[in-house]
Amino acid sequence: MVELATSTYAGFNRQHLTEKLAEDHSIVLSRPTVQRILATAGVAPVRRRRPARHRQRRDRYPREGMLLQVDGSRDDWLEGRGPYLTLIGGIDDATGLVPWACFREQEDAQGYFQLFREVVRRRGIPMAVYSDQHSIGPDPL
């Protein structure tokens, strides 16, 4: 089996090798067993790295108030001195400034309504709003 792995099936990952041994040679072993045998024989696993995907960063919007990015972040903001809270806030895309944020027990629609009300009151209506599109609902604990 080690000879097949290093010659005929050189370059196969452990799962594919296990399947080919069973199909073509009637050698039925589990993947962990094949892995253990090859490791004992000193055969290193094949690790092909996918090429890094090119990611082009988008330019920030040119003027303040054009795009408001909103999100909620649940964390131990009080460092053990109180309950876990969710910080709901917005960031202006052009300036990186936070026009308003608040702490809530959980990420909910009421918190986002408060956020939008205060941003509109203080800065005006943003041209666009970006969110991560997660659903708002009770935390599953």
C-alpha positions in Angstrom: 0.0 0.0 0.0 2.9 2.4 0.8 4.4 1.7 -2.6 1.1 2.5 -4.4 0.8 5.7 -2.4 4.3 6.9 -3.4 4.2 5.8 -7.0 0.8 5.2 -8.8 -1.1 7.5 -6.5 1.6 10.0 -5.6 0.0 13.4 -5.1 -3.4 12.0 -3.9 -4.7 13.3 -0.6 -5.4 10.7 2.1 -9.2 10.6 1.4 -8.8 10.1 -2.4 -6.0 7.5 -1.8 -8.3 5.5 0.5 -11.1 5.6 -2.1 -8.8 4.5 -5.0 -7.3 1.7 -2.9 -10.8 0.3 -2.2 -12.0 0.8 -5.8 -9.0 -0.4 -7.8 -7.2 -2.8 -5.5 -9.9 -4.1 -3.1 -7.8 -2.7 -0.2 -10.5 -1.5 2.2 -9.1 0.7 5.0 -10.4 3.7 6.8 -8.8 7.1 6.1 -7.3 7.3 9.6 -5.7 3.9 9.1 -4.2 4.8 5.8 -3.0 8.0 7.4 -1.4 6.1 10.3 0.3 3.6 8.0 1.8 6.3 5.7 2.9 8.4 8.7 4.7 5.4 10.2 6.4 4.8 6.8 7.5 8.4 6.7 5.3 9.5 3.8 4.3 13.1 4.3 0.8 14.2 3.4 0.2 16.1 0.2 -0.6 19.7 0.9 -1.4 21.7 -2.1 -2.1 25.3 -1.4 -4.6 27.2 -3.4 -3.3 30.4 -4.9 -4.3 33.4 -2.9 -7.4 35.0 -4.3 -6.8 38.6 -5.5 -8.9 40.9 -3.4 -9.3 44.5 -4.5 -10.2 46.9 -1.8 -12.9 49.3 -2.7 -12.3 53.0 -2.4 -14.1 54.8 0.5 -17.0 57.0 -0.5 -15.7 60.6 -1.2 -17.9 62.6 1.2 -19.2 62.3 4.7 -22.8 61.1 5.0 -22.8 59.1 1.8 -22.5 55.6 3.3 -23.2 54.5 6.9 -22.0 51.1 7.9 -23.9 49.6 10.8 -23.4 46.5 12.9 -23.8 45.1 16.4 -21.0 43.5 18.5 -21.9 41.3 21.5 -19.0 41.1 24.1 -18.2 41.4 27.8 -17.9 45.2 27.5 -18.1 45.6 31.3 -15.3 43.2 31.9 -17.2 40.9 34.2 -18.8 43.7 36.2 -22.2 43.3 34.6 -24.0 41.4 31.9 -22.8 40.8 28.3 -24.0 43.7 26.1 -24.3 44.4 22.4 -22.8 47.5 21.1 -24.9 48.7 18.1 -23.3 51.5 16.1 -22.6 53.0 12.8 -19.4 54.3 11.1 -19.3 56.9 8.4 -17.4 55.3 5.5 -15.7 58.5 4.3 -14.3 59.7 7.6 -14.3 56.6 9.8 -16.1 58.5 12.5 -18.8 57.0 14.7 -21.8 59.3 14.5 -23.7 57.3 17.2 -23.7 54.0 19.1 -25.5 52.5 22.1 -25.4 49.4 24.3 -28.3 47.0 24.3 -29.0 43.7 26.0 -29.1 42.1 22.5 -28.9 43.0 18.9 -32.5 44.0 18.0 -34.5 46.2 15.7 -35.2 48.8 18.5 -31.4 49.4 18.8 -31.0 50.0 15.1 -34.1 52.3 15.1 -32.4 54.3 17.8 -29.2 54.4 15.9 -30.9 55.6 12.7 -33.0 58.2 14.6 -29.9 59.7 16.2 -27.7 59.7 13.1 -30.5 61.4 11.1 -31.1 63.9 13.9 -27.3 64.7 14.2 -25.9 64.3 10.7 -28.8 64.0 8.3 -30.0 61.1 6.2 -27.2 59.0 4.7 -27.4 58.2 1.0 -26.8 54.5 1.6 -26.6 52.1 4.6 -24.5 48.9 4.6 -25.0 46.1 7.1 -23.7 42.5 7.3 -27.3 41.2 6.6 -27.5 39.0 9.7 -31.0 38.5 11.0 -32.0 40.2 14.2 -33.5 38.0 16.8 -33.0 36.8 20.4 -29.6 35.4 21.3 -29.5 31.6 21.5 -27.5 31.6 24.7 
